[in-house]
Amino acid sequence: MEQWMKISLLLCLFGFLKEMRPSEPFYYEFLIGPTKDLTEDQILKEAYPLGTYSNLVCLVILFLITDICRYKPLIILLGLSGIVLWSLLVWTHDFAGLMILETIYGLFRASEVAYYSYIYAKVDKEHYQKVTSHTRGAILAGRSMSGVVGQVVISTNVLDYEQLNYISLASVSAATIWAFFLPPVSQSLYFHSDDSKKQPLSKKTKSAFKLMRTHFINAFTNMNVLKWSVWWALSTCGYVQVEAYLQPLYETIQADDSNIYNGAVEAIITLLGFLAALLAGYLKFDWEIKGELTLGIFSLIQGALVVVVSQTEYLFLCYGFYIVFGILYHFMITIASAEIAKRIDEDSYGLIFGINMFVSLVFNSILTEVVATEGIGFALEPRGQYVVYGGYHLAISLVFMAMGIRTCVVGRKTKAVASGDGEKRKSILPS
């Protein structure tokens, strides 16, 4: 077996185990249950926002040191933070424990940057696409299996919400052990490249930041990269907000203690999102001219879906609309990622998408502060939050539809002028 395939398999198994967390679709139900001494306001208006802020701060730090540490140590940190996270979830019951837990959750999420960056440091460029596809498939498989397992054991009363956390803890523990078997990275893209190995630390650091600056400027001075990146960051922010506060909305809509199907919904959205992403890879379309308008239309539909979800009294309608919302996101984020990737240097993938994720988290933090927290924010209840999230997507749609209409009009005029010039040249040629 070739080396790149071995690395791909190791990464896939780690990714599958990392995502095998069947307790997550029922996280909120567990927190408000009888085993925890917590109020809804403590969870939604203090603990949840802390997780968002922690993610942002940790991402800034880890993004800067991932390359310096050469990835593997931070992948192990990812696993260790998961172990601490689910241990706290199982064995702490008060508000102080929840706040520590949410802080660790931010570290857990931010550490994923090392996992995704490892690919580009350890695998040759010719295998980037295959390994990326393999690892994405493994992650989606883990999420889907997680949803199925969680739903089955809850619906059949085999386990309760608390016991599900033991499966999650076992899975992230296995992922951590597996991380130790990942091959170490001898060189990285910026601080440990072949050219900088014999350089003194000061010169090495200067060269690394110079290369980062070059990659940054080359990418974001390209207007196509800039516009797709803006939509990528804004849309990801919206998706994360909708996903993060969905379980409290379910709880608001659900009038009784009948069965809930959060796990099944997550499994369905993962599978259909994966199929949508595959379809996006084969679709032939003029994204250069019609891309902005398409982004605007998709955001418009997403905004309308979220607004309807915010007002419905029917849980299954909420489930269905969330699934459609997620499919649209997975389809277009795949297109956006591909459009960005084909216009930037292969060595800068980790940097550019890391910056996009940072921008997304900045908007997440702003939205969270305004919508969910007390004091500066409005501390809205779940339905009110989703009205804002729907309006947020509608605002994105207006901006990109306006840009798209302009691009289509300019494109047609350019095409018409080019066609007219061609006909003129033909007419002056001797017969």
Secondary structure, DSSP 8 states (H G I E B T S, - for coil): --HHHHHHHHHHHHHHHHH--TTGGGHHHHHTSTTS---HHHIIIIIHHHHHHHHHHHHHHHHHHHHHHTSHHHHHHHHHHHHHHHHHHHH--SHHHHHHHHHHHHHHHHTHHHHHHHHHHHS-GGGHHHHHHHHHHHHHHHHHHHHHHHHHHHHTTSS-HHHHHHHHHHHHHHHHHHHTTS---S--SSSS-GGGTTS-HHHHHHHHHHHHHHHHHHHHTSHHHHHHHHHHHHHHHHHHHHHHTHHHHHHHH--SS----HHHHHHHHHHHHHHHHHHHHH----HHHHHHHHHHHHHHHHHHHHHHHHH---HHHHHHHHHHHHHHHHHHHHHHHHHHHTTS-GGGHHHHHHHHHHHHHHHHHHHHHHHT-SSSS----HHHHHHHHHHHHHHHHHHHHHHHHHHHHHHHHHHHHHHHHHHHHHHHS--
